[in-house]
Amino acid sequence: MREVTSTGPSVEEAVESALAQLNITREEAEIEIQDEGKKGLLGLFGKRPAIVLVKKIINPFDEVKKYLISVSEMMGIQIEIEVKVDGRNAEFQLSGEKIALLIGKRGQTLNSLQHLAGLVANRYSDQFLTVILDAENYRERRKQTLANLAERLAEKAVRTNRKVSLEPMPSYERKVIHSALVRSRKVETFSEGKEPNRYIVIAPKR
């Protein structure tokens, strides 16, 4: 339940009733007074109850945190989450003893979980939100690995004078490859294919 219409002898009592039904505090609520009500003559004649609409304020990133904890528990993993919010962007740092299970091979599990977390966030928002998941600083380590890979494959492309295609990657990982070689005078990079199988091609410059 995200909202409830409640009545009461006064606005305050109607609000308190609605908060109790939603099981939230006043700080978590958006309150709309639809009718302030009327006490009536001598407290009897013309009496009208107050009517309020109380909505639960949903923080998309809080919902993402709940989702991540729920999924982790189903996998038998206890995690701690640190959230850094910058406007419409949020980075979730995950940590725990079995965190490698959440990262998966080449970050595939983490990437899939990040995709789902983004869907959860945007389900509760009218504006597009970006969610980044990281675990034990995996993203930074992966970034360095990709940069090194880009250099090696660029050398291969130049040495063989042939294009080199990489495996499909998420857009932010492809961006790392592009950035690593953007100033190269010997090769150029471009993406081919469709999501989620879009990949980078490194080609010798003619």
Residue frames as qw, qx, qy, qz and C-alpha x, y, z in Angstrom:
[[0.000, 0.888, 0.460, 0.000, 0.00, 0.00, 0.00],
 [0.474, 0.151, 0.017, 0.867, 1.47, 3.35, -1.05],
 [0.142, -0.207, 0.034, -0.967, -1.42, 5.71, -0.31],
 [0.166, -0.472, -0.855, 0.138, -4.62, 5.84, 1.69],
 [0.209, -0.498, -0.155, -0.827, -7.56, 8.20, 2.03],
 [0.355, -0.287, -0.774, 0.438, -8.55, 8.65, 5.64],
 [0.266, -0.694, -0.249, -0.621, -11.28, 10.52, 7.54],
 [0.465, -0.241, -0.630, 0.573, -11.46, 11.78, 11.09],
 [0.176, -0.851, -0.448, 0.211, -13.03, 14.36, 13.41],
 [0.062, -0.917, 0.183, 0.350, -10.07, 16.63, 12.59],
 [0.619, 0.691, -0.372, -0.014, -7.32, 16.84, 10.00],
 [0.080, -0.621, 0.742, -0.241, -4.74, 15.78, 12.58],
 [0.673, -0.107, 0.666, -0.304, -6.70, 12.70, 13.59],
 [0.843, 0.498, 0.077, -0.189, -7.33, 11.76, 9.95],
 [0.396, 0.735, -0.545, 0.079, -3.59, 12.08, 9.24],
 [0.324, -0.469, 0.772, -0.282, -2.65, 9.98, 12.27],
 [0.832, 0.143, 0.452, -0.287, -5.08, 7.28, 11.14],
 [0.751, 0.637, -0.157, -0.076, -3.59, 7.25, 7.65],
 [0.127, 0.708, -0.674, 0.170, -0.01, 7.08, 8.97],
 [0.574, -0.267, 0.716, -0.296, -0.96, 4.12, 11.15],
 [0.872, 0.350, 0.261, -0.220, -2.53, 2.30, 8.20],
 [0.650, 0.697, -0.291, 0.082, 0.56, 2.86, 6.06],
 [0.862, -0.406, -0.018, 0.303, 2.85, 2.13, 9.01],
 [0.557, 0.419, -0.021, 0.717, 5.03, 5.18, 8.29],
 [0.312, -0.515, -0.313, 0.734, 6.12, 8.35, 10.07],
 [0.240, 0.893, 0.239, -0.297, 5.10, 11.88, 9.14],
 [0.131, -0.697, 0.484, 0.513, 8.56, 12.44, 7.62],
 [0.286, -0.053, 0.875, 0.386, 7.91, 9.59, 5.18],
 [0.285, 0.606, 0.740, -0.063, 4.55, 10.97, 4.10],
 [0.012, 0.104, 0.304, 0.947, 3.15, 13.38, 1.54],
 [0.077, 0.489, 0.755, -0.430, -0.11, 14.79, 2.93],
 [0.080, -0.231, -0.432, -0.868, -2.91, 16.28, 0.89],
 [0.197, 0.317, 0.646, -0.666, -5.87, 17.77, 2.76],
 [0.000, -0.318, -0.750, -0.580, -8.98, 17.15, 0.67],
 [0.375, -0.695, -0.364, -0.494, -11.49, 18.48, 3.19],
 [0.108, 0.361, -0.572, 0.728, -10.73, 20.23, 6.47],
 [0.315, -0.413, -0.846, 0.122, -14.09, 19.11, 7.80],
 [0.240, -0.512, -0.043, -0.824, -16.58, 21.05, 9.86],
 [0.027, 0.026, -0.817, 0.576, -17.41, 20.82, 13.56],
 [0.265, -0.509, -0.726, -0.379, -21.04, 21.77, 13.06],
 [0.326, -0.572, 0.059, -0.750, -23.43, 23.79, 15.18],
 [0.682, -0.498, 0.340, -0.414, -23.17, 22.73, 18.82],
 [0.207, -0.429, 0.878, 0.057, -20.94, 19.97, 17.60],
 [0.539, 0.232, 0.796, -0.150, -23.86, 18.19, 15.95],
 [0.559, 0.722, 0.365, -0.184, -25.62, 19.97, 13.09],
 [0.492, 0.850, -0.183, -0.039, -23.77, 20.29, 9.78],
 [0.546, -0.606, 0.558, 0.151, -20.88, 18.25, 11.10],
 [0.813, 0.550, -0.180, -0.056, -18.47, 16.99, 8.40],
 [0.838, -0.388, 0.213, 0.319, -15.38, 14.83, 8.86],
 [0.024, 0.802, -0.469, -0.370, -11.95, 15.88, 7.67],
 [0.939, 0.282, 0.186, 0.060, -10.59, 13.96, 4.69],
 [0.105, -0.799, 0.518, 0.286, -6.91, 13.55, 3.84],
 [0.922, 0.363, -0.125, 0.047, -4.93, 11.67, 1.23],
 [0.416, -0.751, 0.502, 0.104, -1.62, 10.43, 2.57],
 [0.852, 0.466, -0.237, 0.020, 1.02, 8.98, 0.24],
 [0.802, -0.452, 0.222, 0.323, 4.14, 7.10, 1.23],
 [0.247, 0.874, -0.377, -0.184, 7.22, 8.85, -0.10],
 [0.965, 0.010, 0.192, 0.176, 9.28, 6.21, -1.86],
 [0.090, -0.809, 0.494, 0.304, 13.03, 6.77, -2.21],
 [0.859, 0.427, -0.238, -0.153, 14.06, 4.80, -5.33],
 [0.389, 0.559, -0.681, 0.269, 17.59, 4.24, -4.05],
 [0.457, -0.310, 0.665, -0.503, 16.28, 2.90, -0.73],
 [0.900, 0.189, 0.163, -0.357, 14.21, 0.43, -2.72],
 [0.675, 0.552, -0.487, 0.051, 17.34, -0.61, -4.65],
 [0.036, -0.507, 0.753, -0.417, 19.16, -1.22, -1.37],
 [0.716, -0.087, 0.503, -0.477, 16.32, -3.43, -0.10],
 [0.879, 0.404, -0.114, -0.227, 16.33, -5.31, -3.39],
 [0.458, 0.597, -0.634, 0.181, 20.09, -5.95, -3.28],
 [0.296, -0.375, 0.744, -0.468, 19.92, -7.21, 0.29],
 [0.832, 0.103, 0.309, -0.449, 17.02, -9.50, -0.60],
 [0.813, 0.489, -0.303, -0.092, 18.78, -11.00, -3.63],
 [0.217, 0.582, -0.720, 0.310, 22.01, -11.47, -1.69],
 [0.524, -0.260, 0.648, -0.488, 20.22, -13.25, 1.14],
 [0.908, 0.249, 0.103, -0.321, 18.59, -15.61, -1.35],
 [0.697, 0.544, -0.449, 0.127, 22.10, -16.43, -2.59],
 [0.854, -0.397, -0.236, 0.240, 23.23, -17.06, 0.96],
 [0.524, 0.267, -0.136, 0.797, 25.39, -13.93, 1.07],
 [0.297, -0.835, -0.344, 0.310, 25.41, -11.32, 3.81],
 [0.491, 0.419, 0.120, 0.755, 26.43, -7.92, 2.47],
 [0.191, -0.686, -0.263, 0.651, 26.98, -4.39, 3.65],
 [0.412, 0.639, 0.431, 0.486, 26.07, -1.52, 1.35],
 [0.221, -0.540, -0.086, 0.808, 27.42, 2.02, 1.20],
 [0.393, 0.710, 0.532, 0.242, 25.46, 4.36, -1.05],
 [0.228, -0.379, 0.083, 0.893, 26.77, 7.56, -2.66],
 [0.347, 0.732, 0.585, 0.051, 24.09, 9.66, -4.34],
 [0.193, -0.318, 0.204, 0.905, 24.88, 12.46, -6.79],
 [0.426, 0.251, -0.188, -0.849, 21.64, 13.85, -8.19],
 [0.870, 0.171, -0.055, -0.459, 20.10, 11.18, -10.41],
 [0.674, 0.376, -0.628, 0.098, 23.14, 8.90, -10.10],
 [0.687, -0.590, 0.327, -0.271, 23.88, 6.49, -7.29],
 [0.513, 0.433, -0.734, 0.097, 26.84, 4.22, -6.66],
 [0.852, -0.434, 0.084, -0.280, 26.34, 1.20, -4.41],
 [0.240, 0.561, -0.771, 0.184, 29.50, -0.22, -2.85],
 [0.918, -0.250, -0.145, -0.272, 28.95, -3.82, -1.76],
 [0.149, 0.548, -0.774, 0.281, 31.15, -5.69, 0.68],
 [0.864, -0.266, 0.209, -0.372, 31.04, -9.04, 2.47],
 [0.546, -0.423, 0.716, 0.104, 32.82, -12.36, 2.94],
 [0.600, 0.219, 0.735, 0.226, 31.37, -14.09, -0.15],
 [0.264, 0.748, 0.020, -0.609, 31.32, -11.00, -2.34],
 [0.081, -0.338, 0.765, 0.542, 33.11, -12.84, -5.18],
 [0.270, 0.363, 0.891, 0.050, 29.86, -14.74, -5.81],
 [0.238, 0.818, 0.372, -0.369, 28.10, -11.45, -6.51],
 [0.021, 0.681, -0.431, -0.592, 30.84, -10.36, -8.90],
 [0.876, 0.342, 0.326, -0.097, 30.89, -13.54, -10.95],
 [0.706, 0.031, 0.413, 0.574, 33.13, -14.38, -13.90],
 [0.302, 0.220, 0.280, 0.884, 34.42, -11.15, -15.47],
 [0.122, 0.165, 0.295, -0.933, 31.81, -9.26, -13.48],
 [0.254, -0.227, -0.723, -0.601, 28.88, -10.86, -15.33],
 [0.335, -0.557, -0.745, 0.151, 26.80, -11.42, -12.18],
 [0.206, -0.486, -0.254, 0.810, 27.53, -7.92, -10.95],
 [0.065, 0.077, -0.415, -0.904, 26.60, -6.46, -14.34],
 [0.304, -0.390, -0.785, -0.373, 23.32, -8.38, -14.44],
 [0.339, -0.582, -0.612, 0.415, 22.51, -7.32, -10.90],
 [0.131, -0.327, -0.004, 0.936, 23.31, -3.72, -11.80],
 [0.171, -0.166, -0.608, -0.757, 20.90, -3.88, -14.74],
 [0.387, -0.529, -0.749, -0.099, 18.11, -5.20, -12.51],
 [0.325, -0.499, -0.408, 0.692, 18.89, -2.63, -9.81],
 [0.015, -0.107, 0.240, 0.965, 18.51, 0.12, -12.42],
 [0.310, -0.366, -0.700, -0.529, 15.09, -1.25, -13.37],
 [0.406, -0.563, -0.656, 0.297, 14.05, -1.21, -9.71],
 [0.224, -0.367, -0.158, 0.889, 15.17, 2.40, -9.25],
 [0.115, 0.029, -0.389, -0.914, 13.39, 3.65, -12.36],
 [0.266, -0.465, -0.822, -0.193, 10.19, 1.85, -11.43],
 [0.320, -0.714, -0.505, 0.364, 9.83, 4.38, -8.61],
 [0.231, -0.504, 0.074, 0.829, 10.99, 7.49, -10.45],
 [0.500, 0.794, 0.297, -0.179, 9.58, 9.85, -13.07],
 [0.236, 0.871, -0.409, -0.138, 13.12, 10.81, -14.12],
 [0.896, 0.254, -0.343, 0.120, 15.77, 8.42, -15.44],
 [0.522, -0.759, 0.383, -0.070, 18.14, 7.28, -12.70],
 [0.656, 0.491, -0.566, 0.093, 21.55, 5.66, -13.13],
 [0.794, -0.538, 0.251, -0.130, 22.67, 2.92, -10.76],
 [0.513, 0.567, -0.629, 0.140, 26.26, 1.67, -10.56],
 [0.889, -0.447, 0.061, -0.080, 27.15, -1.37, -8.48],
 [0.389, 0.635, -0.622, 0.244, 30.68, -2.00, -7.30],
 [0.904, -0.420, -0.044, -0.072, 32.09, -4.69, -5.03],
 [0.762, -0.455, 0.207, 0.413, 35.45, -4.57, -3.29],
 [0.001, -0.758, 0.324, 0.566, 36.65, -1.95, -5.81],
 [0.690, 0.185, 0.657, 0.239, 36.08, -4.40, -8.70],
 [0.465, 0.849, 0.250, -0.002, 35.16, -1.67, -11.19],
 [0.027, -0.913, 0.372, 0.167, 38.51, 0.12, -10.81],
 [0.519, -0.346, 0.749, 0.223, 40.44, -3.15, -11.15],
 [0.639, 0.464, 0.604, 0.109, 38.37, -4.09, -14.19],
 [0.291, 0.946, 0.015, -0.141, 38.98, -0.66, -15.69],
 [0.191, -0.741, 0.597, 0.241, 42.75, -1.15, -15.48],
 [0.605, -0.010, 0.780, 0.160, 42.43, -4.67, -16.91],
 [0.563, 0.704, 0.434, 0.004, 40.43, -3.35, -19.88],
 [0.126, 0.942, -0.232, -0.205, 42.89, -0.52, -20.50],
 [0.365, -0.504, 0.744, 0.243, 45.76, -3.03, -20.59],
 [0.625, 0.297, 0.717, 0.083, 43.73, -5.30, -22.87],
 [0.428, 0.874, 0.167, -0.159, 43.05, -2.40, -25.23],
 [0.037, -0.825, 0.502, 0.257, 46.77, -1.67, -25.56],
 [0.481, -0.227, 0.827, 0.185, 47.64, -5.31, -26.24],
 [0.580, 0.496, 0.645, 0.039, 44.94, -5.76, -28.87],
 [0.288, 0.923, -0.049, -0.252, 45.81, -2.46, -30.52],
 [0.187, -0.634, 0.690, 0.293, 49.38, -3.72, -30.93],
 [0.541, 0.105, 0.827, 0.110, 48.01, -6.95, -32.40],
 [0.505, 0.761, 0.377, -0.154, 45.82, -5.04, -34.87],
 [0.152, 0.891, -0.337, -0.266, 48.81, -2.99, -36.03],
 [0.349, -0.450, 0.797, 0.201, 51.14, -6.02, -36.19],
 [0.474, 0.225, 0.841, 0.134, 48.74, -8.16, -38.24],
 [0.132, 0.137, -0.321, -0.928, 47.19, -5.22, -40.07],
 [0.322, -0.353, -0.800, -0.363, 43.76, -6.72, -39.36],
 [0.472, -0.520, 0.018, -0.712, 40.73, -5.73, -37.31],
 [0.257, 0.004, -0.888, 0.382, 40.40, -7.23, -33.84],
 [0.526, -0.499, -0.317, -0.611, 36.96, -7.79, -32.31],
 [0.071, -0.249, 0.747, -0.612, 36.47, -7.91, -28.55],
 [0.147, -0.370, -0.915, 0.068, 33.81, -9.85, -26.65],
 [0.225, -0.725, -0.404, -0.510, 30.45, -8.15, -25.97],
 [0.348, -0.124, -0.511, 0.776, 30.64, -5.65, -23.12],
 [0.059, -0.822, -0.509, 0.249, 28.34, -3.23, -21.28],
 [0.325, 0.873, 0.136, 0.336, 28.43, 0.34, -22.60],
 [0.311, -0.921, 0.230, -0.037, 30.54, 1.71, -19.72],
 [0.753, -0.328, 0.466, 0.329, 33.20, -0.99, -20.30],
 [0.643, 0.533, 0.348, 0.426, 33.26, -0.25, -24.03],
 [0.030, 0.985, 0.002, 0.168, 33.79, 3.39, -23.11],
 [0.604, -0.672, 0.360, 0.231, 36.94, 2.40, -21.21],
 [0.737, 0.109, 0.487, 0.455, 38.34, 0.76, -24.35],
 [0.368, 0.819, 0.270, 0.348, 37.45, 3.76, -26.52],
 [0.238, -0.965, 0.110, -0.031, 39.02, 6.16, -24.01],
 [0.725, -0.456, 0.393, 0.333, 42.22, 4.10, -23.75],
 [0.605, 0.109, 0.540, 0.575, 42.82, 4.30, -27.52],
 [0.266, 0.890, 0.352, -0.117, 41.19, 7.60, -28.45],
 [0.025, -0.908, 0.284, 0.307, 44.57, 9.34, -28.94],
 [0.704, -0.138, 0.603, 0.349, 46.19, 6.50, -30.85],
 [0.275, 0.653, -0.353, -0.611, 47.60, 7.43, -34.25],
 [0.036, 0.269, -0.917, -0.293, 47.74, 3.81, -35.35],
 [0.072, -0.319, -0.941, -0.087, 44.27, 2.41, -34.57],
 [0.385, -0.201, -0.024, -0.900, 40.66, 3.48, -34.35],
 [0.070, 0.162, 0.940, -0.292, 37.80, 1.94, -32.39],
 [0.488, -0.081, -0.201, -0.845, 34.10, 1.59, -33.06],
 [0.455, 0.002, 0.785, -0.420, 31.20, -0.50, -31.79],
 [0.433, 0.061, -0.673, -0.597, 29.15, -3.04, -33.70],
 [0.296, -0.249, -0.920, 0.063, 26.18, -5.28, -32.93],
 [0.429, -0.581, -0.220, -0.655, 23.09, -4.70, -30.86],
 [0.259, -0.385, 0.649, -0.603, 22.64, -4.67, -27.09],
 [0.541, -0.791, 0.285, 0.035, 23.28, -6.72, -25.09],
 [0.883, 0.014, 0.301, 0.359, 25.75, -8.22, -27.58],
 [0.340, 0.929, -0.089, 0.118, 27.34, -4.97, -28.72],
 [0.828, -0.302, 0.123, 0.455, 31.12, -5.18, -28.97],
 [0.013, -0.890, 0.251, 0.380, 34.16, -3.09, -29.88],
 [0.860, 0.378, 0.137, 0.316, 36.30, -3.44, -32.98],
 [0.318, -0.769, 0.289, 0.473, 39.88, -2.18, -33.04],
 [0.771, 0.551, 0.252, 0.196, 41.05, -1.45, -36.58],
 [0.551, -0.212, 0.193, 0.784, 44.37, -0.23, -38.01],
 [0.224, 0.814, 0.096, -0.527, 44.19, 3.28, -39.40],
 [0.747, 0.448, 0.357, 0.338, 44.62, 3.47, -43.14]]
